[in-house]
Amino acid sequence: MNMKKLILTLLAGVSLLAVHTIAQAQMLINGAGATFPYPIYSKWFDEYAKVDPSVRFNYQSIGSGGGQKQITAETVDFGASDGPMSDENLAKAPGKILHIPTVAGADVITYNLPGNPKLKLDGEAIANIFLGKITKWNDAKIAALNPGAALPDLPIVVVHRSDGSGTTYIFVDYLSSISPEWANSVGKGTSVKWPVGLGGKGNEGVAGQVKQLSGAIGYVELIYAKQNEMPYADVKNAAGNFITPSIASVTEALATAKIPDDFRFSMVNPPGEKAYPIAGTTWLLVYEKQKDPTKGRKLVEFLNWAMTHGESIASSLDYAPLPDSVQQRVLERIKTIKY
Amino acid sequence: MVSEAATLLNPPRMQSAGSGFGDRAFRWLTLLMAVSVFALIVLIGYELAQGSHLALHKFGWRFLAGSDWDPVNEVFGALPFIFGTLVSSFIALAIAVPISIATAVYLTELAPLWLRQPLVMFIELLAAVPSVILGLWGIFVMVPWLRSHLFPWLQSTLGFLPFFKGAIYGVSLLAGGIIVAIMIVPIITSVSREILRSVPNLQREAAYALGATRWEVTRIAVLSYAKKGLFGAVILGLGRALGETMAVTMVIGNTPQIVASLFAPGYTLASVIANEFTEATTDMYLSALFEIGLVLLGVTVLVNALAQLLLKTFAGPGVKPQH
């Protein structure tokens, strides 16, 4: 019995030591935030582990709000957010936080109509539908945009997100920019007071409701709509062209959007000819002055890799990569991170 | 012989607890456990109040009376959520209580012995289904069926009542109530069964002796004796119903409004916290959500207190719930 105990204790001690040594060899960098880019970030961390096996990344998709809070509280090494941090929230951080845009996505307008016609919509029509002013599918304004389409006499059932989300932020940002009435009465945020409509939880909730209700209309992420083969509308952009949502049209929107120095930009309704108007980017939030020099160096190395190699694999997961012009500017900004 | 019987009827008093370190330690330990439960509830209430002080300061009582929930302009009012929580819980009770009590009566009084164990097992299994799974089933199976079959039928037969007027989307307060009913049936049934089982057989035998029929025995001897305990079981179910989150948020439509129609979508206190907490970026918004939590705690305590008060009016002998 004593011999057995001795062997077991030795075994435990050795394994603890072994685990400790292995843990020491790999550095752990923690991040938390947005749910939208979670798939692409996971793929990046996976690929980067092959490039540099000495560092491991851990990312928790707790939501943009959580990401902003945790980076401010310095409980994580980097944050991620679908919406830019407000001046108010930036002021709360103990140091200067840089916004690093990584990839972009789009919101598509999905609907459920008998016969599944391909619809064209413009900003005004979308705003009026979501404000509750256009209530039937065969309304004159929708018919004018879609000559020849068989629009039924069904009431429009609006479906929106019930949970706070970057997807909602992009959509209401767009509506605020093209409709003064929306900007005044509703405004923009990750959660808003919707004038009409049912709330579904997550992209799945909205998609589920739209698929079940005849005459429903809602907004979901482009990636989600593509992977679930949902019908979506062509939207008229600022240049007057009806654009089908796609990765190319989102990258085009990024190329023509006005991007200020601190990278906190909105890319809805950009002027480009082929740009899709309802799109937004997602950011990584890092401190300009990194507290830990080794971690800081590893983080910067990863960001450089992501901005060059990572961008090229973004489209394999249906995310729109940054155009070259923006990539160069971001790489310049990454050089300013001190560690 | 007589002295033996006397000893049995009047057992000698045990030595008072306090002698021996073990006894005292046990007494203090169990006291500590009991007090810690109470302290936990007080601590939760305190933390909620702390977190919501911004909103409490800004809105005061208007928070409970306001119907606006506007995160952009930071105007918050909890009335639609309180309405949704209370209505969906009471619909759930109205559906679940008759089913549960009837099931419990069947299981204790009428079911053949070989059937009792399997039935009990199935009911416990229902309790084990996670809330999210039930929510998914609700949104993909139950809601379409409600929308195409039950709701139109209700509207055609009872459409003159204001509760059954209005457009039918499927997701609604009524759907929320139904799914919560499914979740609380196992609890109420289990506790009711225990209560009914504890009714002494003497009561039943006495009723039979007076010439009562099967149903009269159940009604007079069992149910009325167990009234208090059954009420307690219902209150347990109500407590669960008030706090149910995931399943409800998937089928209730998530629209903060107060309308008479049960087919209209609604919103509950627990759902709004689950939906909006992770993305709440401003302090006032977070504080308002904390206050919703405080209101939910308050509503639960209030409903329980009211129930206890009602219980006192049904004073009488009976089996108290052994929980």
Contacts between the chains, C-beta under 8 A, distances in Angstrom:
chain1	res1	chain2	res2	distance
A	62	B	278	5.9
A	63	B	278	3.4
A	63	B	279	5.0
A	64	B	279	6.0
A	64	B	281	7.4
A	65	B	278	5.7
A	65	B	279	4.2
A	65	B	280	5.4
A	65	B	281	4.6
A	66	B	278	5.4
A	66	B	279	8.0
A	68	B	281	6.0
A	69	B	281	7.9
A	83	B	281	7.7
A	86	B	281	7.2
A	86	B	282	7.9
A	88	B	282	7.4
A	89	B	281	6.5
A	89	B	282	7.9
A	155	B	167	7.5
A	157	B	169	6.6
A	162	B	249	7.1
A	162	B	254	3.4
A	162	B	271	7.7
A	162	B	275	4.8
A	163	B	274	7.9
A	163	B	275	4.2
A	163	B	276	6.5
A	163	B	278	7.6
A	163	B	279	6.9
A	164	B	71	7.8
A	164	B	275	7.1
A	164	B	276	5.0
A	164	B	278	6.8
A	164	B	279	2.7
A	164	B	280	6.6
A	165	B	279	6.3
A	186	B	72	6.9
A	187	B	72	3.7
A	187	B	73	6.6
A	188	B	72	6.7
A	189	B	71	5.5
A	189	B	72	4.5
A	190	B	71	7.9
A	190	B	279	4.4
A	190	B	281	6.8
A	191	B	71	4.5
A	191	B	275	8.0
A	191	B	276	5.3
A	191	B	279	6.5
A	191	B	280	7.6
A	191	B	285	7.9
A	192	B	70	7.6
A	192	B	71	6.5
A	192	B	72	5.3
A	193	B	68	7.0
A	193	B	69	6.1
A	193	B	70	4.1
A	193	B	71	7.2
A	193	B	72	6.9
A	193	B	73	7.8
A	194	B	255	7.9
A	197	B	255	7.2
A	198	B	169	6.1
A	198	B	171	6.0
A	198	B	253	4.7
A	198	B	254	6.9
A	198	B	255	6.0
A	198	B	265	5.2
A	199	B	253	6.4
A	199	B	254	2.9
A	199	B	255	5.8
A	199	B	265	7.4
A	199	B	267	7.7
A	199	B	275	7.6
A	200	B	254	7.1
A	201	B	249	5.7
A	201	B	250	6.2
A	201	B	254	7.0
A	201	B	275	6.3
A	205	B	139	7.4
A	205	B	250	6.9
A	208	B	139	5.6
A	208	B	140	7.0
A	209	B	171	6.8
A	212	B	143	7.1
A	212	B	144	5.6
A	212	B	147	7.4
A	212	B	170	6.7
A	213	B	147	8.0
A	213	B	169	6.4
A	213	B	170	7.2
